[in-house]
């Protein structure tokens, strides 16, 4: 459970730094994400989830 909380904190830290350092680029990126088809977003999200799962699995074994 402790690792999950650390992972969420790290995610929030990285995302916050990106918004703080590159606010206009992040706005442009979000506008372009809004234009993507739902299936492409779903496929990308699933791909990142699987990659993240395997990274965690590899380092936890």
Backbone as a chain_set.jsonl record, in Angstrom:
{"seq": "XXXXXXXXXXXXXXXXXXXXXXXXXXXXXXXXXXXXXXXXXXXXXXXXXXXXXXXXXXXXX", "coords": {"N": [[0.831, -1.2, 0.0], [1.981, 1.17, 0.716], [3.747, 1.621, -1.393], [1.98, 2.16, -3.475], [0.858, 4.619, -2.724], [3.169, 6.178, -2.802], [3.699, 5.989, -5.549], [1.449, 7.311, -6.635], [1.863, 9.853, -5.568], [4.277, 10.485, -6.885], [3.391, 10.52, -9.528], [1.609, 12.728, -9.439], [3.446, 14.727, -8.785], [5.173, 14.76, -11.056], [3.343, 15.427, -13.089], [2.463, 17.904, -12.138], [4.84, 19.406, -12.257], [5.219, 19.473, -15.03], [3.003, 21.041, -15.848], [3.67, 23.397, -14.516], [6.118, 24.171, -15.642], [5.698, 24.18, -18.443], [3.163, 25.557, -19.309], [1.661, 26.583, -21.547], [2.253, 24.777, -23.601], [1.184, 22.459, -22.52], [-1.536, 23.101, -22.51], [-1.984, 23.237, -25.281], [-1.449, 20.586, -25.936], [-3.518, 19.268, -24.576], [-5.698, 20.242, -26.006], [-5.221, 19.032, -28.476], [-5.49, 16.361, -27.759], [-8.157, 16.277, -27.209], [-9.26, 16.211, -29.727], [-8.76, 13.676, -30.674], [-9.901, 10.433, -31.748], [-12.182, 8.36, -29.813], [-11.592, 5.601, -29.687], [-8.851, 5.541, -30.262], [-7.806, 6.918, -28.062], [-8.578, 5.136, -26.046], [-7.12, 2.836, -26.781], [-4.489, 3.811, -26.54], [-4.46, 4.42, -23.785], [-4.841, 1.858, -22.686], [-2.502, 0.621, -23.614], [-0.489, 2.111, -22.267], [-1.215, 1.443, -19.644], [-0.683, -1.31, -19.596], [2.088, -1.313, -20.11], [2.958, 0.102, -17.831], [2.103, -1.698, -15.852], [3.789, -3.92, -16.363], [6.29, -2.771, -15.86], [6.115, -2.227, -13.098], [5.663, -4.854, -12.18], [8.064, -6.1, -12.981], [10.018, -4.8, -11.386], [9.111, -5.368, -8.84], [9.343, -8.104, -8.497]], "CA": [[0.0, 0.0, 0.0], [2.883, 2.319, 0.79], [4.271, 1.858, -2.736], [0.92, 2.767, -4.274], [0.776, 6.028, -2.329], [4.372, 6.814, -3.348], [3.517, 6.075, -6.998], [0.476, 8.377, -6.911], [2.56, 11.11, -5.284], [5.229, 10.735, -7.962], [2.593, 10.897, -10.7], [1.145, 14.103, -9.248], [4.627, 15.589, -8.839], [5.622, 14.903, -12.446], [2.33, 16.169, -13.837], [2.489, 19.285, -11.67], [6.041, 20.054, -12.806], [4.978, 19.738, -16.452], [2.113, 22.198, -15.952], [4.353, 24.59, -14.015], [7.199, 24.569, -16.549], [5.239, 24.332, -19.824], [1.698, 25.668, -19.275], [1.04, 26.764, -22.866], [2.387, 23.515, -24.339], [0.234, 21.504, -21.954], [-2.859, 23.474, -23.017], [-2.049, 22.812, -26.675], [-1.515, 19.128, -25.957], [-4.87, 18.867, -24.182], [-6.592, 20.546, -27.138], [-5.034, 18.009, -29.502], [-6.04, 15.113, -27.231], [-9.612, 16.392, -27.325], [-9.64, 15.93, -31.116], [-8.498, 12.271, -31.01], [-11.054, 9.533, -31.623], [-12.292, 7.635, -28.552], [-10.896, 4.313, -29.768], [-7.413, 5.786, -30.196], [-7.522, 7.224, -26.658], [-8.723, 3.898, -25.276], [-5.981, 1.979, -27.108], [-3.306, 4.407, -25.92], [-4.57, 4.239, -22.341], [-4.6, 0.447, -22.39], [-1.083, 0.369, -23.866], [0.276, 2.67, -21.148], [-1.518, 0.666, -18.446], [0.05, -2.576, -19.684], [3.512, -0.998, -19.926], [3.132, 0.424, -16.417], [1.97, -2.93, -15.079], [4.993, -4.729, -16.52], [7.396, -2.1, -15.163], [5.934, -2.488, -11.664], [5.855, -6.285, -11.973], [9.487, -6.416, -13.129], [10.805, -4.3, -10.249], [8.613, -5.927, -7.58], [9.596, -9.548, -8.374]], "C": [[0.865, 1.248, 0.0], [3.428, 2.664, -0.599], [3.246, 2.527, -3.636], [0.798, 4.257, -3.975], [1.988, 6.798, -2.866], [4.228, 7.001, -4.859], [2.541, 7.187, -7.37], [1.107, 9.745, -6.65], [3.551, 11.472, -6.381], [4.512, 11.153, -9.24], [2.13, 12.353, -10.595], [2.301, 15.096, -9.324], [5.06, 15.835, -10.282], [4.62, 15.708, -13.251], [2.316, 17.64, -13.422], [3.684, 20.055, -12.216], [5.831, 20.39, -14.276], [4.079, 20.952, -16.643], [2.795, 23.48, -15.493], [5.404, 25.09, -15.007], [6.713, 24.89, -17.959], [3.725, 24.503, -19.903], [1.061, 25.808, -20.659], [1.145, 25.491, -23.7], [1.419, 22.463, -23.821], [-1.193, 21.821, -22.42], [-3.026, 23.024, -24.464], [-2.164, 21.295, -26.784], [-2.917, 18.645, -25.593], [-5.883, 19.155, -25.279], [-6.451, 19.493, -28.225], [-5.568, 16.66, -29.043], [-7.559, 15.114, -27.374], [-10.094, 16.009, -28.723], [-9.445, 14.464, -31.507], [-9.771, 11.441, -30.897], [-11.009, 8.742, -30.316], [-11.502, 6.324, -28.591], [-9.385, 4.481, -29.674], [-6.997, 6.136, -28.763], [-7.579, 5.964, -25.8], [-7.536, 2.973, -25.523], [-4.702, 2.512, -26.477], [-3.309, 4.228, -24.408], [-4.303, 2.805, -21.931], [-3.132, 0.097, -22.575], [-0.23, 0.888, -22.713], [0.023, 1.903, -19.851], [-0.738, -0.65, -18.447], [1.545, -2.351, -19.482], [3.799, -0.7, -18.455], [3.044, -0.807, -15.539], [3.242, -3.762, -15.166], [6.215, -4.084, -15.868], [7.311, -2.383, -13.665], [6.195, -3.96, -11.362], [7.337, -6.652, -12.021], [10.279, -5.991, -11.899], [10.331, -4.861, -8.915], [8.949, -7.41, -7.425], [10.934, -9.844, -7.752]], "O": [[0.532, 2.253, -0.629], [3.558, 3.837, -0.949], [3.597, 3.366, -4.466], [0.65, 5.063, -4.893], [1.854, 7.931, -3.328], [4.591, 8.049, -5.392], [2.783, 7.927, -8.324], [0.907, 10.683, -7.421], [3.656, 12.637, -6.764], [4.977, 12.043, -9.953], [2.248, 13.116, -11.554], [2.145, 16.188, -9.869], [5.288, 16.976, -10.683], [5.01, 16.587, -14.021], [2.173, 18.522, -14.269], [3.558, 21.22, -12.593], [6.217, 21.468, -14.726], [4.349, 21.799, -17.495], [2.517, 24.55, -16.036], [5.56, 26.297, -15.19], [7.26, 25.783, -18.607], [3.055, 23.668, -20.511], [0.019, 25.205, -20.915], [0.214, 25.16, -24.435], [0.892, 21.665, -24.596], [-1.971, 20.907, -22.695], [-4.073, 22.495, -24.838], [-2.898, 20.784, -27.63], [-3.445, 17.727, -26.22], [-6.83, 18.389, -25.463], [-7.444, 19.096, -28.835], [-6.054, 15.885, -29.866], [-8.169, 14.075, -27.629], [-11.218, 15.532, -28.88], [-9.917, 14.047, -32.564], [-10.621, 11.713, -30.049], [-9.933, 8.483, -29.776], [-10.82, 5.982, -27.625], [-8.708, 3.649, -29.07], [-5.944, 5.694, -28.303], [-6.729, 5.753, -24.935], [-7.001, 2.387, -24.582], [-3.914, 1.738, -25.933], [-2.275, 3.918, -23.817], [-3.615, 2.557, -20.94], [-2.572, -0.649, -21.773], [0.657, 0.182, -22.233], [0.938, 1.728, -19.046], [-0.196, -1.055, -17.418], [2.196, -3.111, -18.766], [4.779, -1.197, -17.9], [3.814, -0.955, -14.59], [3.725, -4.259, -14.148], [7.089, -4.794, -15.371], [8.309, -2.735, -13.036], [6.878, -4.278, -10.388], [7.811, -7.429, -11.192], [11.124, -6.747, -11.419], [11.085, -4.831, -7.942], [8.851, -7.935, -6.316], [11.291, -11.01, -7.582]]}, "num_chains": 1, "name": "protein.A"}
